[in-house]
Amino acid sequence: MTPRDMFAHLGSIIASLMFVWAVFQQYFPYQLRNYVEKYSQRLMTFVYPYVQITFNEFTGERLMRSEAYTAIENYLTSTSSMQAKRLKADIGRNNQSLVLSMDDHEEVADEFQGIKLWWASGKHISKTQSFSFYPVTDEKRYYKLTFHKRHRDLIIGAYLKHVVKEGKAIRVRNRQRNLYTNNGSRWSHVVFEHPATFDTLAMEQEKKSEIVEDLITFSKAEEFYARIGRAWKRGYLLYGPPGTGKSTMIAAMANLLSYDIYDLELTAVKDNTELRKLLIETSSKSVIVIEDIDCSLDLTGQRRKKTEKEEVQEETKDPKQRPPKDERENIISQVTLSGLLNFIDGLWSACGGERIIILD
């Protein structure tokens, strides 16, 4: 048999198999197809010694982006730029550098404790049902990890923890840091680009070194705080007249640890419930600043009551000029000293970790 005859025979076999598969997919009942596919997969496990794990980009009913997928994407950035032949490029968050990642249907190899494994990227494309001449395609990307089944315990345990941890660390290093402020119970932010560092800070060198060492020790003390059963947070009290460098000190601390800053305006917070809501919405790796705490609120709860003359004058005002009763009652913040202490060092302060709280 000549090579031409062999290729012709092979082509006819492949065409026949494709025809049979198309008929099977089109005309066989779903239950039967599911039954055949299930047992064919079981049969493959006896001859295929590799295990595959798929990490989808979106998970859950609300299709939120998976944190595991994001961590893997960050972890593979350096590996894919060295191995993959087809890459995707995007502008980094600092708008100053390109971030490379492997393109769809690419594969790169990785090694962990002498074990070789493979990462592959892919995507599912499904057409949505719509009455349009231009149907919309729904692309769902994923990463697939392949490794030998004899290394299952090590890969599922230590390796995946290593990937997620490294991916999150890379995201923190490359992220764009923000400066947040609150308007009522909502945070808004701008890009944080303050140039202050401990090298440029005017301070005694001994005291400066002590603070830097304390901050770095705190940032690496997650296991210590978990072992002693305390929330992973640290508090500082800065005091002094205006212009002595308190705000510059806060910026230098945030730049040293690459943390975001949340500047909490207590006078804009209506009550303790809003204060707790603001705390829950802060992220880890952040500095929460409460400035001028002694001037912002009457924290003892002994608020100045209106005199009878003031009340009479307010009641005799034109109703169109007088604010509604609800607004008049909410002009003064109802945050109490107890609520603030619970925010700083109480039960709610344990929501999240790696936070520094500064009272200025």
N, C-alpha and C positions, 0 to 999 in steps of 0.2 A: 504494500500500500504506500503510495507516494505521500509526501507531506501535504500536497494540495488536497488529496482525498481525505487525509486525517482531519484537516481543518474544516473541510466541508461536512464531514460526519459529526465533528464536535459542534459545529454551528447548528446543525439540524437538531441535535440533542438539546442544546440550550434553548432553541426556539420552541421545542416541544414542551420543555419544562416551564417556560414562561407562559405558554398558552394554558397549560394545566393549572398553573398558579392563578392566572387571571380568571379562569372559569370558577376555580375554588373560591376566590374572593368575591366574585360577583353573584353566584347562584346558590352557594351552599348557605344554609341557615347560620345565623350568628352563633347559636349555642353549639353547633357542631364545629364551626371554625375555632371557637374558643377552646373546645375540648381537645381538638387536634393540636393547636398551638401549645396548650399547656403541657401535654405529654411529649411533644417534640422538644420543648425546652428541657424537660426532665431527662430525656434521652441524651441531649447535648452535654449535660453536666458530667456524664460518665466519660466522655471523650475529650471535653474541653476543660483544662485544669485551671482556668483563670476566672477570677471573680470581678464583676463590674459594679460600680456604684455610680449612680447618676445624681447630679446636683442641679436642679432646675433653677432658672433665674427668678421665676415668680412662684410663690407657694401660697396656699390658703385661699379661702373663699373670696377675699378682697383683693387678691393678686398683688400682695405687697412683695417688694423685691427681697429676696432671701439674703440674710446676713451671711450665711455660709457661702453663697455664690459670690458675693462681693469680696469676702475674705480670700477665697480661692483665686479670684481674678487678680487681686493685688499681689498675692503670693507668686503667681505665675508670670508676673510682668517681667522680672529679670531673666527667668528661665526661657520664656518664649522669645525674648529679643535676641538671645544667643543661639537658639536652635531652630525656631520655626522659619520656614521659607516664605510664608505669606503672613504679613503683619497688618494690623490696623493702627493708625496713628490718631491721637487726639491731643488737644491742648490741655495741659495740666491746670489744676485749680489756681496756681499762682500766675497763670497766663504768661509764663516765661520759659516753659520747657515743654517738649513733646513727650507724651506717654504712649509707649508701644505695647500692644497686646496681640496675641495670636488671632488670626482670622478664623472664620468658621471652617469646620472640617479639617483643622490642623491638629497635629499630635506632637507632643514633646515628652521627653523622658525625664524622670527624676530619680534620685537615689536617697535612701534613708537607712542608715545603719547597715550598709552593704547590700540592701535589697533594692532591686530595680523595679520601677513601676512607670506607668504611662498615663498622661493626661491628654484627653482629646476634647476639642470643642465642637459643638454642633448646634443645630437648630431645627425645630419642627415648624413647618409652614402649613397652616390650615386656612382654607378660604371660609370666610364668614358668610352666612346666608343673608343676602341683601338684594333688593330689587334695583340693581344698578348695572349699567353697561361696563362699569369698572369695579369689579369686586375687590374688596379690601382683604389683604392677606394678613394673618395674625402670626407673627414670628415669636416663637418661644425658644430662647437659647438655653443651653445646658452645658455642663462639663461632665465628662465621664472618666472615672478613675478605673484603671485595669491593673490587677496584680495577681500573683499566683496564690492559689487557695491555701497553701501551707503557711502563708504569712498573714492570714486573716486577722488574728488577734492583735498582732503588732500594728498593722495598718489601721484597723478600725479604732484602736485605742491611742497609742502614742503618736502615730504619724498624723492622723487627722487633727488631733489637738495641736500638734506642732504647726500644721498648715494654717489653722484658724488663728492661732496666736500670732504667728509671723505676719499673716495677712492684715490683721487689725493693727499691728505695730507699724506696718508700712503705710497704711491709710492715715494713721495719726501723724506720721512724719511728713507726709505729702499733702495733708489737708490744709485748707485755707482757714485760718483762725478768725474768729469774729468777736466783736464787742457788742453785747446785748444790753438793752435797757427795757424797762417795762412801762406799758401804758395801761394802767389798770391791771387786769389779770393776763395780759398778753405780752409776749416778748417780741421785740423787733431788733434788728441787728444791722451793723455795718462792718466792713472789713477792718480787722485790727492790724494796724501797721505801725505801732509805736516803736521808736528806735531805741528806747532805754534798755540798757543791760547793766549787770553788776560791775562790769569793767568801767563803765562811764558814770557810775553812781558815786556821789560824794559822800563817803562814809569811812569810818575807821576800818582799816584793813582786817583787824582781828574780828570785829563784829560782823563785817561783811562775809568773811569766810565761815563764821559760825552759822549765819543764816543760810548760805548756799548749801552747806553740808546738811543742815536740817531739812531743807527742801528736797534735796536729792535722796536722802534717806527715806523721807516720807513717800516719794514717788515709787520706791522699790519695796515698800513694806506691806504689800497686799497680804501675803501669807502670815505676817506677824499680826496684823489686825484681825484676820480670820481666826488665828489660833487663840487670841485672848478674848475673842467675842465682842469686839467693838467695831463701830462703823468706821470705814476707811475715810477719815476726814481730819483736817488740821485747822486750828484756829489761831489767828493773829490779831492783836490789838495795836493799832497805830495811833499815836496821839502827838499833838504839837500844833502850833499856830499855822495859819495858812502860809503857803510858800516855802515850807521846809522840806518838801520832796516826798510827801506821803503818796501822792498819785504816781509819781515817777517810780517809787519803790514797788508799787503794785504792778506797774507795767513791766518792770525788770523781772519780777517773780514769774509773771505769766510767760515772758519770753524765754526764761531759763528752762521752764518745764514744758513749753509749747502748749499751754492751756488757753481755753477761751476765757473771757471775762464777762460776768453777769453783774451789771451795775444796778442794784436794787434801789428803786426810789420808793421809800416807805409811804410818803405822803400821797402817792397815787394808788395805794392798795386800800381797798374798801374795808376788809375785815380779815380775820384769821383764816377763813376758808380760802379766800383769794391768795393769801400768803402761802398756804400749803400747796395750792395748785401751781403757783409759780415755782416752788421748790421741786415739785415732781417733774416739771417740764425742763429743768436744767439738765445738762448732759454731764457725764463723767469727764474727768480731765478738765476741770474748770475752776476758776476763782470767782467766788461770790462776794461782792463788795457791798457793804451797807455803810454809806457815808453819812457823817453828821448825825449820828444816831441820837445824840442828846438834844438836837434842835428840830429833828423831823417830826416827832410826835410827843404828846404828853403820855408817856408810857405808864405812869402811875395810875392812870384812869381818873385822876382828879381834874377833869376838864372844867374850864371856866364857864360858869353858867351865865346866861344873859340876865341883865338887870331888867326890872319891870319896865323901865323907861324904854330900853331897847326893844323889848317884846311889843310894847304898845306902838312904837314907831314902825316896826315891821308889819304889824297887823293893819295899820292904817294906810299902808302903801297902796298904790293902784294895783289891783289884781293882775293887770297885764304886765306890770314891771316886777311883781313879786314872783320868784321861782316857785315851782310846785313844792308841796310839802315833802315829798320823797327826796327831791334834790336837796332841800335845805337840811334834811336829816343826814344826808350822805356827804355833805361838804367836808366834814371832819372825819378823818380815817378812824375806824373802829378797831384797829389793830391794838392788842393789849400787850403788856409786858410778858404775860404768860404765853401768849401765842408766839411772840418773837423768840422767847427762850426755847420753846418747843421746836421752832424752826431751826434754831442754831444747834441745839444739843439734846433734843427730845426724840421721841419715837419716830417722827416724820423725817428727821435728819438722816436716818439710816436708809432712806430710799435712794439707791444708787451709791456709787463709791468714787473714790479718788477726787475729792473736792477740798478746796481750801476756802475757809470763810474768814473774811477780814472785816473787822469793825474799825471804822475810821472816824 
